Amino acid sequence: MAFDFDDDDEDHEEQDLLFILPLQKGQMGTNQERQAIERLEDELEAAAQAAGVGEFDGDEYGGGECTLFFCGPDVEQLLAVLRPLVKRSPLGRGAAYVRMIDDGQGGLVQRRTML
């Protein structure tokens, strides 16, 4: 699945970080699973804000996955704060994160990494 990273800002002041959580039941997950994801979102949002590294920018369900969108001025700092929280959560089993990295030619490419 390809994501449309907002790169209208040529300076790339805000960097995007996505966490992709596999859902256990169906395309949209169960109500219980969605509630658990909501609690995880709240925890991640609070951690990002407390550390001053970024903010939660919403979620998207479909295709048996839930994608959590975050942005901040430094994706590595954002990842350092959020990754351990997602990894320790039962929802993090089989999860991945996606970030934009330098392609070595002055552009950016998506890199998906399993937790």
WODA-V420632 format. One record per helix or strand. SS is the DSSP state (alpha for helix, beta for strand). FROM is the first residue (numbers start at 1). TO is the last residue. If there is no record, write none. Layout:
ss: [SS/SS]
from: [FROM/FROM]
to: [TO/TO]
This chain:
ss: [beta/alpha/beta/beta/alpha/alpha/beta/beta]
from: [15/31/55/65/75/90/96/108]
to: [22/51/62/72/88/92/102/114]
